[in-house]
Amino acid sequence: MLAVTILGNNSALPAFDRHPTAQIITLDEFLFLVDCGEGTQMQMAKYKIRRSRIQHIFISHLHGDHYFGLIGLLTSMGLLGRELDLHLFAPGMLKDIIELQLKVADTVLPYKLHFHALEGNSLLVQNDKFKVTSFPVSHRIPCWGFRFEQVKAPRRVNPEKAIKHDIPAIFFDRLKWGENYTNKSGAIILNEWVTDAAPPPKSYAYSADTCFDESIIEKVSGSDLLYHEATYLKDLEERAQKRFHCTTHQAAIIASKAGVKRLIIGHFSSKYEKLEQFEAEAREIFPDSSLALEGVSYRI
């Protein structure tokens, strides 16, 4: 299962009960935090996100609306007795910022914080269930997008067939990942006898803050779900370009050319109170477009 929960969908200034950027990606039993704007902890509490399950945090760039909530989250994890290692992927200068904040507060985290500096196009994490890659985007300062992909989707267990072969339910999770079962008499029950093939692996691409740049198309191509910023409506294309951001139409053009299945747009300018027109404009170019709404989980 792959899903994206929006914790913050606004741009630099919190406004109209919208918060700066933060998202939770759920991939099977794993949780990832992408960006951590001001108020992220409060949003996590509001939407019942278990921070103890987060093992990887990804910060796209060092504008405050994408990381000002991070030091609070890191120290809160320590105050709550976290012992599990935490991996942070971010622009290199953030390491010095965090170390200074901890130093002046005379704070020592009770868990190991592994810092990984983002560089170019990179494979950040990979195991037998998922991989995460990064790619540069075009913003005013160095900025990265991220792509989350299932390496192998689990097979679907057929309970009736499994029970017929006396396979206990406790073994079903291992069946999902392709294991055969050996019964008490030593006979091997082949996995394909009791499971069905999985659907193709799912993927989610997060494009981060960027001006209109078609070079990212190959990085997000074919994604099941793409998040692309749309800070402004289509009539403010010139302003968007000057501020290294995008409009609704530009986000939709990227989605269309990349052949993604679904688009969600966010990072809305605080000059707008109502958002309905954002969705309408994006759908003029790419019909399967939606607003990235806070508290909503987009299941892929």
Secondary structure, 3 states (H helix, E strand, C coil): CEEEEEEECECCCCECCECCCEEEEEECCEEEEEEECCCHHHHHHHCCCCHHHEEEEECCCCCHHHCCCHHHHHHHHHHCCCCCCEEEEECCHHHHHHHHHHHHCCCCCCCCEEEEECCCCEEEEECCCEEEEEEECCCCCCCEEEEEEECCCCCEECHHHHHHCCCCHHHHHHHHCCCCEECCCCCEECHHHHEECCCCCCEEEECCCCCCCHHHHHHHCCCCEEEEECCECHHHHHHHHHCCCCEHHHHHHHHHHHCCCCEEEECECCCCCCCHHHHHHHHHHCCCEEECCCCCEEEC
